[in-house]
Structures are given as C-alpha cells and as structure tokens.
Amino acid sequence: MEPELLERVNTWLTPTFDNDTQDYIKNLIATNPKLLKESFYKNLEFGTGGMRGIMGIGTNRINKYTLGKNTQGLSNYLHKSFPNEPLKVAIAFDCRHNSKTLANIVANVFSANNIQVYIFEDLRPTPELSFALKHLGCHCGIVLTASHNPPEYNGYKVYWQDGGQLVPPQDAEIITEINNLDYSEIKFEASKALIQVVGKEVDDVFIKASIKNGSFNTAQQAKNQLNIVFTSLHGTSITIIPDTLKQAGYKNLHIVEEQAEPNGDFPTVESPNPEEPEALKMALELADKVQGDLVIGTDPDSDRIGVAVRDFNGNMTLLNGNQAMLLMTDFLLKQWQTEGKIKGKEFIGSTIVSTPMMSVLAKAYNVECKIGLTGFKWIAKMIKDFPELDFIGGGEESFGFMVGDFVRDKDAVTSTLLACEIAAQAKAKGSSMYQELIQLYVTHGFYKERLISITKKGIEGAQEIKQMMIDFRNKPLSVINNSKVIKIEDYQSSIALNPISGKEAPISVPKSNVLIYYTEDGSQIALRPSGTEPKIKFYISVNTTLDSVSDFEAKEQQLETKINAIIKDMHLI
C-alpha cells in the first residue's frame, strides 16, 4: 500500500472514528484492497456543483466524517468572516438515500459551533434553499443532493450570502480551512436550541415570488386551454411545482403518478436526468394518452428542467437545453421590450459551452450577453459583480435556467411556470412552442448543438480523461472536418491562440480545465472534463441560415451531417 494511502487509512482507524467505521475498514483491508484504494486514494473535492460522490466510508466518499469536516471548516470560516454577527445558515435536502440523516448531521455540527440553523422539515427543491437563505437573512446555505447522479451518490452544495453557490475567493479559502482541520476537531454534539425547523411558511413566500417572476399577463382562457403533463422523476419538485402551477391558474395538469413518489432508487428510470430522453418516456406516453401540449420533467433536486413539445407532425419531441434556453430567453426579452424596460443597462447570462446563439439574441434586443464558465454559480456571480445592471434571465445547455434574480441558482420551479406561459400564449395565437423555436432560427440563424459524453470508471478512467486533455492541448488539431481551426481558447492557461497567425490574447474569466476550438466555417467544439465524476464532455455547435420554416427539415439534416462528420474526424466514436 502506498505511504500516503496507508496514512489516510490509519487515520480512520483511530478512536476519532466510531467502531463500525473501523471494523468496516479492517474488513476492506482483509478482503477488498481495490475498494479500499477507491475509498481512500484521494479527498473528495469541490467541483462545479460543490462536493459530490459515492456514499460510503473513506476520504473519497460522502459520509458523516467527510461532511462533518466540511461543515466544521465552513463554521470556522464563517466565524472569521463575520466576527461580530450572530451567524445563521439554512439547510435543505432532496429525496436521496441518507439525505435527511446527513442534513441533520450537518445541522448538528453548525449548531455545535454556535450557529443558528434553519432546516427544512422534509425534502425541498434546491432553488427554494437559495431563496430561503436570502429570505431568512442567512450567511450561508447547504443542500444535500447529488442532482441527477445515480442512486449511490450524494452531495453537499454550499451557498453564500447572495443566495448563489460558492465562488472565488471564498471557495478556495474554505477548502484551505477544511484541509487544515483534523477529523478530531469536528464538533458533532448539537446545540438543539439553535436548530429551527421550517416548512410551509417558507414554501408560501417562495411560491408567491415564483409566480410574480414567472407570470406574464397570460389570459386565463389561454391557461385553461393548455394541457400539461408533469413528472418529478421521483424527486423533490412534487412538493412545490403542482401547487405553483395551480396557484398561477394552470388547472389542466396531469402528473405521472408512477414517478410522483419521492424515491432515492429512482425505480422507473435508468437515470433521473431530464437531459436523457429515456427519463421522460413515461411522461411522453401519458401526453399521448391525454393529448398533452407540453411535457415537463425535473431532476431530483428540482433545479433542472426537461421540456417536450409537439412538432409540426403532432409528435412529442424533447427540446435540448439550448433550445429551451433560447425560447425562454427570447420570451423574457420580448416581455421586457414590450414593457419598455430595456434601457441599455440589462443583461442575459450564459456559459462558454452553451449555444453561441444566446449572444445573437442579446444583440438583437440591444442587451449584453455575459458568458461565464460552466456552472450556474458563475451566472449568479455576474449579478453580484454588476449590481448596476438588471439581470433578465439566463441559462446553460445542461437544462438549467434562471428567471430574474430572486433565486440565485437554476430554478426548475419558476422555469416550469415560464415554459407554461410561453406554451399557453403561443397556443392562444395559433402557434406552438416548436413553431416559435423554428421562427427564432429564421430570424436569427439556425444553430444546432450536440453533446458527446464519454464516461470512464474509477482511477484508471480519471487518468485516461486527463491524458485526452493533454493530447488535445499539446497536439492541437489544425483542421476539423475540412475547415481550418482559426482560434483555440485554453481556459486553463487563460490564452486564446490564433494558430494561423500565432497571435495570443488573454482570457479574462477564471481558470478552468476547458478547451474550445473554433473553425473557419463557424463551428465550435468545446472539451470539458467533469468536476464531479470521471467523465469528459464534447460540446459541438454548428450553424447555417434558415430562409423559411419550410426549409427547416432539409437544413437540419445538413447540420446533422456536419456534426456527424466532426465527431468522426475527431475520433469521438
């Protein structure tokens, strides 16, 4: 056993850790050295979505001690950052196994450090935590969730005073604080008087705020005519979304009952991820039975939304994250324009791996499009960094969207309502969401994206992904699909290179392990390893003009062919 690994394991065989934990580790040493190594070979790290990992014993697992250490370090940091203030935190958790237990452990540690805790009585959506943090005047918030990851995962997302997730410099400072701690320093003994359970009183205020921000003068008749199918995919949104839609005036709501019960095993889907068509299969089947106009599915912690609409042939088709984001953003921009609210001090937000068409939309409405790194924390940071500007809305390709700034994270609750508003208004004027999307392509250009995701397992997998990025950096492509590469942005070195002229320009966003290739014909290919699992994603964007709606299918086929050629040329299949 490597010395570093041995040291980590031996630390967990001391009296700081309970007997069951020690017995489990001793058994691993004797019977399963490979699992022992997987459990201890590194410390779980904060990625784009906080800390996320497999539940179990060890430094590379989500458990009482790794989360206890996080919380102790965070408590110490809060006391240093706000020395003369009575500290307050809010805690929420989703439907996953152990989420409630882990949330209570986190609450205990905070309270043991003399911090007032507001913890939800039961599972709640992540955007409600972001809202509650600000509503209750908290310094920090925690959500126990692993979003759409498989059932064996859980996670720990940290939110700051503004309601957004941790960003620099706080993230690095807190990690340093955590790393400097010994496990024996964790205070697990709760001060019960400092723990307050919250529930309906926060729900009511959140729903009101969601309706205020997500409603846009849709006639009641239009709402009555919209036929909605909804699935929570066994997640938390069942606690909030049906009620929100009802209070907003949407009565024709069909819930996929087989998926309505929160369940951390997610028994009816391979993966509770609305990005994957399979996850919405039952909802699409129900839509065909009830002649639904719109299908909405949310992920387990209810921050991301999948939308399906009827195409020109009357078939249900799943919009990708870019398409849903474009429809929502354009609708919001139109509303602001109609109300005379665009004064030259407004912006929308997007990310470096999302569709370039967001910038095209912004230009058309004379607003700014700010583009940040992957992860909604960077969009929330834009709002904090530019208080003189008004944030209209924004999103990312991975099915997240935020309406206004009352929540500072992607918000499937308000986005669901917004999607219903778009669909209801479109239907009332004899159109549809699908038609509105194609019309956007006619007006602004036809952009088509595809995501290729490659997953590798375990330690070896992580190494393979690391090597792929090294190869694409050190041996850059000069031609992709017979089109010259005219720019390579390396967000790790913060340099944008023109490989033809050799000219370099600085990149002003924070460093990140992302590469983007730009070609002469307007194609973009972004490469990004996941921060939370052994996975690498390739984001491909191509575009063309679209003269009329009738040309859509032919042009789409052209773009499909182009994407397939890029994939083949880059050996991604």
Long-range contacts (C-beta under 8 A, 24 or more apart in sequence): 1-33, 1-37, 5-37, 5-40, 5-41, 8-40, 8-59, 9-36, 9-40, 11-183, 12-40, 12-57, 12-58, 12-59, 12-65, 12-183, 14-184, 16-182, 16-183, 16-184, 17-65, 17-183, 21-57, 21-65, 24-57, 25-57, 25-58, 28-57, 37-459, 38-458, 38-459, 41-459, 43-179, 45-531, 46-158, 46-166, 46-171, 46-175, 47-530, 47-531, 47-532, 48-373, 48-374, 48-375, 48-377, 48-530, 48-531, 48-532, 49-147, 49-155, 49-157, 49-165, 49-375, 49-531, 49-532, 50-143, 50-155, 50-156, 50-157, 50-158, 50-165, 50-166, 51-155, 51-156, 51-157, 52-146, 52-147, 52-149, 52-153, 52-154, 52-155, 52-156, 52-532, 52-533, 53-153, 53-154, 53-155, 53-532, 54-152, 54-153, 55-97, 55-98, 55-152, 55-153, 55-154, 62-102, 62-153, 62-154, 62-155, 62-156, 64-102, 64-105, 65-183, 65-186, 67-102, 67-105, 67-106, 67-156, 68-105, 68-106, 68-109, 68-183, 68-186, 68-188, 69-178, 69-181, 69-183, 69-186, 70-156, 70-178, 71-105, 71-106, 71-109, 71-110, 71-142, 71-186, 72-109, 72-113, 72-178, 72-181, 72-185, 72-186, 72-187, 73-174, 73-175, 73-177, 73-178, 73-179, 73-180, 73-181, 74-140, 74-158, 74-174, 74-177, 74-178, 75-109, 75-110, 75-113, 75-115, 75-187, 76-113, 76-177, 76-181, 77-170, 77-173, 77-174, 77-177, 78-115, 78-139, 78-140, 79-113, 81-139, 82-139, 85-139, 86-116, 87-114, 87-115, 87-116, 87-139, 88-115, 88-116, 88-117, 88-118, 88-136, 88-137, 88-138, 88-139, 89-115, 89-116, 89-117, 89-118, 89-138, 89-139, 89-140, 89-141, 89-142, 90-117, 90-118, 90-119, 90-129, 90-132, 90-133, 90-136, 90-138, 90-140, 90-141, 90-142, 90-198, 91-117, 91-118, 91-119, 91-120, 91-129, 91-141, 91-142, 91-143, 91-144, 92-119, 92-120, 92-123, 92-124, 92-125, 92-126, 92-128, 92-129, 92-132, 92-141, 92-142, 92-143, 92-144, 93-120, 93-123, 93-124, 93-143, 93-144, 93-145, 94-123, 94-124, 94-126, 94-143, 94-144, 94-145, 94-235, 94-236, 94-300, 94-301, 94-302, 95-123, 95-234, 95-235, 95-236, 95-262, 95-263, 95-264, 95-300, 96-144, 96-145, 96-146, 96-151, 96-153, 96-154, 96-264, 96-300, 97-151, 97-154, 97-264, 97-265, 98-154, 99-123, 99-144, 99-145, 99-154, 99-264, 102-144, 102-154, 102-156, 103-142, 103-144, 105-188, 106-142, 106-144, 106-156, 107-190, 107-195, 108-188, 108-189, 108-190, 108-195, 109-186, 109-187, 109-188, 110-194, 111-190, 111-191, 111-192, 111-193, 111-194, 111-195, 112-187, 112-188, 112-189, 112-190, 112-191, 113-187, 114-191, 114-194, 115-194, 116-194, 116-196, 117-194, 117-195, 117-196, 118-196, 118-198, 119-195, 119-196, 119-197, 119-198, 120-197, 120-198, 120-199, 120-202, 121-197, 121-198, 121-199, 122-199, 122-239, 123-236, 123-239, 123-262, 124-203, 124-236, 124-239, 124-240, 125-236, 125-237, 125-239, 125-240, 125-301, 125-302, 125-303, 125-412, 125-413, 126-157, 126-236, 126-301, 126-302, 126-303, 126-409, 127-302, 127-303, 127-407, 127-409, 127-410, 127-411, 127-412, 127-413, 127-414, 128-202, 128-203, 128-206, 128-240, 128-413, 129-159, 130-159, 130-163, 130-164, 130-407, 130-408, 130-409, 130-411, 131-163, 131-202, 131-205, 131-206, 131-209, 131-406, 131-407, 132-198, 132-202, 132-206, 133-159, 133-161, 133-163, 134-162, 134-163, 134-408, 135-202, 135-205, 135-206, 136-198, 136-202, 143-301, 145-300, 145-301, 146-300, 147-299, 147-300, 147-301, 147-303, 147-304, 148-271, 148-272, 148-273, 148-274, 148-275, 148-299, 148-300, 148-304, 149-532, 149-533, 150-271, 151-264, 151-265, 151-266, 155-532, 159-408, 159-409, 162-380, 162-383, 162-384, 162-408, 163-380, 163-407, 163-408, 163-409, 164-376, 164-377, 164-380, 164-381, 164-383, 164-384, 164-408, 164-409, 165-375, 165-376, 165-377, 165-380, 165-409, 166-377, 167-377, 167-378, 167-380, 167-381, 168-510, 203-239, 203-240, 203-243, 206-240, 206-413, 207-240, 207-243, 207-244, 207-247, 209-406, 209-407, 210-244, 210-411, 210-413, 210-414, 210-417, 211-244, 211-247, 211-248, 211-417, 212-406, 213-403, 213-404, 213-406, 213-414, 214-248, 214-403, 214-414, 214-415, 214-417, 214-418, 214-421, 215-248, 215-417, 215-421, 216-331, 216-335, 216-421, 216-425, 218-249, 218-421, 218-424, 218-425, 218-428, 219-428, 220-249, 221-428, 222-424, 222-425, 222-427, 222-428, 223-248, 223-249, 223-250, 223-251, 223-420, 223-424, 224-251, 224-252, 225-252, 225-424, 225-427, 225-428, 226-250, 226-252, 226-293, 226-294, 226-420, 226-423, 226-424, 226-427, 227-252, 227-254, 227-290, 227-291, 227-292, 227-293, 227-294, 228-252, 228-253, 228-254, 228-292, 228-293, 228-294, 228-295, 228-296, 228-420, 228-423, 229-254, 229-255, 229-256, 229-283, 229-286, 229-287, 229-290, 229-292, 229-294, 229-295, 229-296, 230-254, 230-255, 230-256, 230-283, 230-295, 230-296, 230-297, 230-416, 231-255, 231-256, 231-259, 231-260, 231-280, 231-282, 231-283, 231-295, 231-296, 231-297, 231-298, 232-259, 232-260, 232-262, 232-297, 232-298, 232-302, 233-259, 233-266, 233-269, 233-272, 233-274, 233-279, 233-297, 233-298, 233-299, 233-300, 234-259, 234-260, 234-261, 234-262, 234-263, 234-264, 234-265, 234-266, 234-267, 234-268, 234-269, 234-272, 234-300, 235-262, 235-272, 235-298, 235-299, 235-300, 235-301, 235-302, 236-262, 236-300, 236-301, 236-302, 237-298, 237-302, 237-412, 237-413, 237-416, 238-262, 240-302, 240-413, 241-296, 241-298, 241-302, 241-412, 241-413, 241-416, 244-413, 244-416, 244-417, 245-416, 245-417, 245-420, 248-417, 248-420, 250-420, 250-424, 254-286, 254-287, 254-290, 254-292, 256-282, 256-283, 256-286, 258-282, 259-283, 266-300, 272-299, 272-300, 273-299, 274-298, 274-299, 274-304, 274-305, 274-306, 274-399, 275-304, 275-306, 275-320, 275-321, 275-398, 275-399, 275-451, 277-318, 279-306, 280-306, 280-308, 280-318, 283-308, 284-308, 284-316, 284-318, 287-316, 288-316, 292-316, 293-423, 293-427, 293-432, 294-419, 294-420, 294-423, 294-433, 296-416, 296-419, 296-420, 298-412, 298-416, 299-399, 299-412, 302-412, 302-413, 303-376, 303-400, 303-409, 303-410, 303-411, 303-412, 304-398, 304-399, 304-400, 304-410, 304-412, 305-399, 305-400, 305-401, 305-412, 305-415, 305-416, 305-419, 306-399, 307-419, 307-433, 309-423, 309-432, 309-433, 309-434, 310-432, 310-434, 311-434, 312-434, 312-435, 317-434, 319-433, 319-437, 320-397, 320-449, 320-451, 321-354, 321-395, 321-396, 321-397, 321-398, 321-399, 321-400, 322-354, 322-355, 322-357, 322-397, 322-447, 322-449, 323-437, 324-395, 324-399, 324-401, 324-419, 325-350, 325-354, 325-355, 325-358, 325-394, 325-395, 325-396, 325-397, 325-401, 326-355, 326-357, 326-358, 326-361, 326-437, 326-440, 327-419, 327-422, 327-433, 327-436, 327-437, 327-440, 328-393, 328-395, 328-401, 328-403, 328-415, 328-418, 328-419, 328-422, 329-358, 329-361, 329-392, 329-393, 329-394, 329-395, 330-361, 330-436, 330-440, 331-418, 331-421, 331-422, 332-392, 332-393, 332-403, 332-418, 333-361, 333-365, 333-367, 333-392, 336-365, 336-392, 337-365, 341-390, 342-366, 342-367, 345-388, 345-389, 345-390, 346-389, 346-390, 346-391, 346-392, 347-382, 347-386, 347-389, 347-390, 347-391, 347-392, 348-391, 348-392, 348-393, 348-394, 349-379, 349-382, 349-383, 349-391, 349-393, 349-394, 349-395, 349-402, 350-379, 350-394, 350-395, 350-396, 351-375, 351-378, 351-379, 351-396, 351-397, 352-489, 352-491, 352-509, 352-514, 352-516, 352-526, 353-396, 353-397, 353-514, 353-516, 353-526, 353-528, 353-537, 353-539, 354-395, 354-396, 354-397, 355-397, 355-447, 355-449, 355-541, 356-447, 356-524, 356-541, 356-543, 357-444, 357-445, 357-447, 357-543, 358-394, 360-444, 360-445, 360-447, 361-440, 361-444, 364-443, 364-444, 367-392, 370-394, 371-509, 372-509, 373-491, 373-509, 373-510, 373-512, 373-514, 374-398, 374-512, 374-514, 374-528, 375-531, 376-400, 376-402, 376-409, 376-410, 377-409, 378-509, 380-408, 380-409, 383-408, 397-449, 397-451, 397-539, 435-549, 438-546, 438-549, 438-552, 439-549, 441-546, 441-552, 442-546, 442-547, 442-548, 442-549, 445-543, 445-544, 445-545, 445-546, 446-543, 446-544, 446-545, 446-546, 446-552, 446-555, 446-556, 446-559, 447-541, 447-542, 447-543, 448-541, 448-542, 448-543, 448-556, 448-559, 448-560, 448-563, 449-539, 449-540, 449-541, 449-542, 450-540, 450-563, 450-567, 451-537, 451-538, 451-539, 451-540, 452-537, 452-538, 452-540, 452-567, 452-572, 452-573, 453-535, 453-536, 453-537, 453-538, 454-535, 454-536, 454-537, 454-538, 454-572, 455-533, 455-534, 455-535, 456-534, 456-535, 456-536, 457-534, 458-534, 461-534, 462-534, 465-529, 465-534, 465-535, 465-536, 466-529, 468-527, 468-536, 469-513, 469-515, 469-527, 469-529, 469-536, 472-515, 472-527, 473-515, 476-517, 477-517, 477-570, 480-517, 480-519, 480-523, 480-525, 480-566, 480-569, 480-570, 481-519, 481-523, 481-562, 481-565, 481-566, 481-569, 483-519, 483-520, 483-521, 483-523, 484-519, 484-520, 485-517, 485-518, 485-519, 485-520, 486-518, 486-519, 486-520, 487-516, 487-517, 487-518, 488-515, 488-516, 488-517, 488-518, 489-514, 489-515, 489-516, 489-518, 490-514, 490-515, 491-515, 491-516, 523-562, 523-566, 525-566, 525-570, 538-570, 538-572, 540-566, 540-567, 542-566
